[in-house]
Amino acid sequence: MSVANPLGFFARNASRMPAAAAAIFGDRKFTHAQLLGAINSTAQSLAGHGIGPGSRVAIYSDDDFDLCRAYGAIWSVGATAIPLNISYVDSALNAMEDTITPDLGLYSGTFSPVRKRPFPMQKLVFEPNDDSGFTPVKQDDDAISVVLFTSGSSGLPKAIPLSNRQLANNALSTAQRLGAHSSDRILITTPLYTTSSLIHLLTMLSVGASIVVERGFMFGSAVLSILEKHNCSGFGGVPANFIRLASVADETPPPTGLRFLMNSGEHLPVPILQLLRSKWPGIQIFCAYGLTEVAGRLCILDPEKVDHKPGSVGQPLAGMTIEVLDENGRQLPHGVTGEVHVSGANLMTGYLNNESANAVLTRSGFATGDFGRLDSDGDLFLVGRADDVIKVGGEKVSTLAIESAACALPGIDECAAVAVDDARMGTVPWLYYVSADQQDIGNRIKAHLRKTLPSNHMPVRLIRIDALPRTTSGKVARKELRAAA
């Protein structure tokens, strides 16, 4: 079977290495052969319900094994998989369903379909059976494989159709950048309905490697114990994970089999990156930049460059191009900040049923809303999204610069700077922070920031909170912080 589609990864691994470990979901372990068997059993059931090429199947589940086999089964019958974030309220789910118009909904885990829907809902139950008579539908590499939704951090989530080929290309290119091989095993702590975790799964499967999924925002020693327990060679996390790892790196060596860390989702503060490099010099750190609109990863920095290019996310994957443009669409010289535009084979053709949102697809490519600069080697340095650069009294201020400076102070576990409306200055920065330090460290933070930041970057308020609110993909829920201000 072709590996220009993600189903080919499952089938090839089951054929070449049937007894090798494929996935660990909590206390449930599956070989490649067992995982394909579960997929085929589920696919046989879907085919019996009339699901086939052209069908759209929504998945409502917080069980990652069910999500994994549902993906494979839906692809096996030639249909489109649409994973939904079940933590959304019914009104948001209803809007998403109106956009994608499913033919069937599969549900499991803690989800219960209380609200009646205009399409049938079927419980996803794992009942191993004789699947020897099931033959997967011949795959069209350019058929729509998934419809993934954006996080909705800047409004209602937008639906992004992606083809088999785009998903497979992204996974294969990512595996090449990571130097991934069949003996690798990566720990994932975010749900498989998120783009980042789905691509982690496909990246590992593309080389016959395995995954461990342990749901939840585990930090520091908890992550280390899981990595050690399962002999993981990699960990794919978000900045909050690595900030906590850095806090224990002083007294704790890296797990025996750990080879690499991969940051994605948000910008990793440079002080945290440098601290991890100094404490664990033998561990490769991959700083990635990704977008659902390009099927997952877009840029990955070569770990050999991490020490002399801290803060960079590197160069784009094969087949992808990035340009930095000014507000008039003109290409900017190296070192000058502008909006990042993307083009290439993995770029979506457009948001589903959302013409107004498709204005971001320009003659120069996809206008990401992210701002950054390219150096003379073509490595990208991000400075944040449009709303990460605010005007304070007419001067530009980067909330990411504030966060990076604050994270360098011992005692700060994590932090987030947000823009708050101000009658006199227009907007001003506030800093929310989390600290295990029992003392009031507010004055220490102020003194540190005054030494390291321009005066216009100084937060007008420091707010200590127990934990930063987060989306299910691990990003800071900045809308909640702004709303609470």
N, C-alpha and C positions, 0 to 999 in steps of 0.2 A: 504493500500500500504506500502511496506517496507520502512523503513527510513534508510536503508543502501545505499540509493541513494538520491541525493538532491531534486528530484522531489517529493519525499515522504513528505518533509517538507511542501511544498506548499499545497499539498492535505490534509494532516493531520490537518493543521491549519484551512483551509477553512471548514473542517468538524466539528472540535471541537469548534472553536471560530470565526464563519463567520463574525460577526459584529465588531470584535476587529481590531484596527489599525494595518496595516502591514507595510506600507511604505509611506513616504512623499517625493516627488520629487519636490523641489521648492514649487509652490503653488498647486500642485496636490496631493491629498490624496486618499489612497486606503485601504480598509479593506482587510482581508485575502480572503473573498469570491470574492470581486471585482478583486483582483489581480489574483486569479485563473481563473476567468472568462475571463480576458484579455489574459491570457496564453492559455486557451482553444480555444478562437477565433482565435488567431494567429496560433496555432497548426493545427486547421482545415484547414486554408489557406495553410499551408505548406504541409499537406497531400494531398491536392488537386493539388499541383504542383509536386507530386511524391516523396516527401522527406520522408524517412522512415529509418528503421534500416540500419546502414552501411553508410548512407549519411553523408557528411561533409558540414556544413553550416558556412560560414564566416560572421561575423557581423561587419559592418562599421557604427559606430554611436557615437555621443557624447551626446546623449539623454539617461539618466540613466534609465528612465522608459522603453524606448524601449529595452535597453540592458537587463533589468531584465525580461521582458516578453519574449524576444527572447530566453534567456537561457531556461526558463521553457517550452516554446513551442517546441524548438528543442529537449529537453529531452523527452517531451511527445510523440513525434513521433519516439523516439528511435535513433535519430541522434546525431552527435557530434557537439558541439558548439565551434566556434573558434573566439573569440573576437580579433579584431585588433586595434592597436593604430593608429587612422586616422591622427595624427599629423606627422607621418613619410612621407618622400618624396616618390614619386611614385616608384623610383628605389628600395627602401627598401621594400615597400609593394609588389612589383613584386617578389622580392626574397622570401618573406614570402609566397606568394601565390604559388610559384613554389614548396615550401617545403610541403605545406598542400594539394594541388590540390583539392580545394573545388568543390562541386557539385552545389552550389548555394551561391550567396552573397546577404545578406540582408543589406539595407542601410537606414539611416534616419538622422535627425538633419541637421548639416551643410555640411555633406558629399554629394558630387555629383560625380557619376562615369563617369568622362570625358573620361578616358582611356578605350579602349575596352579590354575585358577580355575573356579568352577561356571558361568561364562558365557564365550562366545567372545571371543577377543582378535584384533583385526585391525590390521595395521601401516598407519599413515597415511602413504601415499606420494603425493607431488604429481605427478600425470601429467595435464597439461592435455589436455582432449579436447573433443569437440563436446558442449556442454551445452545446445544450442539447444532440445532437446526436453524440458528439465526445467522444470517449473512448480512453484514453492513451494506447499506446503500452505497453505490459508487459515488465517491466524493467529488464534488466540483470545487476545485481549489479557490475559485473566485466567488463562490456562494457566500452569503452572509452567515458567519459562524455564531457570532454573539451580537447582542445589543447591550452595551454597557452604559450605565448612567454616570454622569459627573457627580461630584460630591454634593453639589447644591450649595456650596459655601458662599456663592454670590447670587443666590436666587434659587428658583426651582431647578431640580436636576434636569439635565439635557440628555437625550438618548443618542448614543453613538453606535451606528452599525459598523461592524468590522468583519472582514472576510477571513476564511480559513487561512489563506495565504499570508495575510497581514499578521495574524496571530503567530503563525509558525515562523515567519521571517523574524519577527521581533524576538521570539524565544531563542532561535538559533543564533542570531547576532549577539544577543546578550550572553549566551553560553560561551561564545567565542571570546568576548571581551573578558569574561570572568576566568577563562581558562578552565572551565568546568569539565569534569570527566565522570565516568560511571561510579567511581568510589565516593563522590561527594554526597553530602547530605546537608540540607539547609533547614534551619528552624524558622518557622513563620508563626507570628502571634496575632495576625489580623485575619479577618474572615476571607474565605475564598470567593465571596461575591465582590470583593474589591479588585480593581484592575491590577494593583501591585502584587497581591497574593496570587491571583490567577496566573500572572506572568512568571512569578517565582516557580509555581507548580510546573508550567509548561517548559520553562528553561531547564529545570532539573530533568524532566522526562525526556527532553530532546536529546540528552546524552546518556540516558539510562540511569541517571542518578535518582536520589530519593529525597523525600520531604518529611519533616516532622511538623505537625500543626498542633500548637498548644495555645488555645484562645485566651486572650486577656492581656492587659498591659502590665506584664511582669517586668520588674526592674532589677538591676544590679545582680546580687547573689542568686536570686531566683532564676534569672536567665542563665547564669553560669552553670547552675546545677542541672538544668535541663540539657544544655549543650553537652555537658560531661556525661550525663546519664545515657544519652542516645548517640554519643560519639559523633556529634555534628561537626562538619568541617566549615560550615558557614552560618551566618545569622543575617537575615534580612529584616532591618528595623527602621524606625523613624528616629529623629533627633532625641526625643524623650528617652528612648531606650539607651542610646549611647551616652547621654549626659549621666545617667545612673551607672552605666558600666564604668565610665571614667572615675566616678566617685569611689569605686571599690578597687580600681586597678592598682592603686598604691600597695595594698596589702594582699592582693590576690593575683596569682599568675593566670594567664589564659588557659582555658581547658586544653587538655592534651592534644586532641585532634583538630583544634580550631585552626583554619587556614585563612579565612577572610571574613570581614564585616562589610555589609553593603547598606549604605544609607540612601533612602529615597523618601519621597513624600514632601519633605520640607528641607530648607537650608540647614546644614549642620554647622553650628557656630565654630569658627576657626579655633578658638581656645580649647574647645572640647576635642577637636580633631588632633591638635598638637599634643594635648595631654595623653590621649590614647596612643599616639605614635611614640611618645617618649617612654611610656610605661610598658607597652607591648610592641616593641620595634619589629618583631618577627611576624606580626599579623598584617596581612594586606588589607587596606581600606579602600573600598570602591565607593566614590561619591557619584551618585546618579541623579539625573534629571529626567522626569518622565511626564507623560500626558496621556490620558485616556484617548485623546483624539489621534494619537499615533500608535495605538495598540500597546501602550505600556512604556517601555524605556525609549528615551531619545538620545541622551548623552551619558557617557560614563568616562570618568577620569582614570587614566592609567595609574595604578597605585605607585608606580615608579616616579610619578610627578607630584605626588601628594605633598612631599616635604618642601619643594620649591615653588609649588603653585597652590598653596592652601586657599580654600574657598572656591576653587574652580570645579566645574562639573564635567570638564573634558570636551571631547569631540563627539559628533553624532555617529550613530550606528550606520552600518553599510546601507547605502541606498537612500539616506536621508541628508538633507541640506539645511543649514541654518544661516540666516542673515540678520544683522542688526540694522534697523532702519530708523530714520527720524520720522517726525509726525507727517511729513510730506511723502513718505515712501522712498526716500533716498538712502542708499547704502552709506553707512557711517564708517569712518576709518577705524583701524585698530585702536583700542583703548578708550573709545568714546561710547558712552552709554546711550542706548536706544531700546526700542521694542524688538523682541525676538520674534522673527517670522520663520516658519518651518514649511518645507515642501519635501516630497519624496514618496516612495512606493507605499509606505505604511500609513500615510495620512488619510483620514476619513474623507469620504466624498461629501459629507455634510451631516448636520444634526437631523434626526428623524422628525418629520412633521413640525419643523420650527424654522420657517424661512427667515424670520427677523434675526434669529441668532446666527444664521449663516452669513451675515455681513462680515464676519471675521475671516471668511475665505476670500482673499484678495488676489490680485494679479501677482503679488509678491509672495503668495503662500498664505498659510494660516497665521493670523495675528494672535499670538498666544496670550497677550496681556501681561506677559512677564518681561521685565526689563533687565538688560545686562550689557556686557561688552565682550568683544573677542580680542584675544591678544595676538601677537604676530605669528604664533604657531597654530592659530585657529581654535584654541581652547576657550571655552565659554565661562565667564564669571557672571553669576546672577546677582542682581541687587534687590530683587523683589518684584512683586506685582505692582500694578498701578496704585493700588490702595496701600501699599507698603511704603510709598514715597509720598509724604504729605507736605502741605505748605503751612508753615508756622510763621505768621507775620510776613508772608510773601516769600520766605526762604524755604528751600527744599530740605526735608528731614527724612532720613531713612529709619523706619522702625526696626529693620533688621540690624542696623548698626548699633542701635540701643540695646537690643537683645544680646548681640554678640559681646558687647562690652560688659553687660551685667553677668552673663554666664561665666566670664573669666574670674569672677570674684568667688573665692571659697565660701561655701555656705549657701550659695544659690543652687537649688536642685534643678529648677527650670523656671522660665519666665516668658512673658509675651508682652510686647508693646503694641498698643492700639491707639488709633486716632479718635479723639473725642471732640465734639463741637464746642467751640468757645466763642462767646459774644465779642470779645476784643481781638483775639488773634486768628479767628476763623476755625482752626483746629489746633489741638495741642496733644502731645503724647502723654499717655498714662502707662505705667509699668506694673503689671501683675506679676507676682513672684511666689514661688514655693520654696520653703526652707525648713529643714529639720532642726536648725539652730533654735534653741529655746529662748535665746535672747532676742531683744528687739534690734535687728540689724539695719533698720532703715537709715540711720545716720551714717553707718559704714558704707551702705550702698551709694548714698548721695556723694560722700567724699570720694569714693572710687570713680564714679561716673564723671564728676567734675574734673578729675585728672585725665580722663581718657576720651571724653567727648567734647565736641564743640558746644558752646553755651546754648545754642538754639536747639540742641538735641536733648537737653536735660528734661526728664519727665516732670510734669507739674505735680503728679501724684504717684506715690508708691502704695500699692495695695497688696497685702499679704493674704494669700488664700491657701486652702488645704491642698487643692489639686486644680490644674488647668482643665477646663472642659475640653473634650476631644470628640472628633467624629470617629466612626467605626474604623476608618482607615488610619487613624493615629494622628491626624492633623489637629492642630489647635482650633477649637471652634471660636474663632475671633468674633463672629457675630454675637455670640452669647456674652462675651466680655464687653463689647461695645454697648450692647443693650442694657447691661448691668451698670454701666458708668453713669 
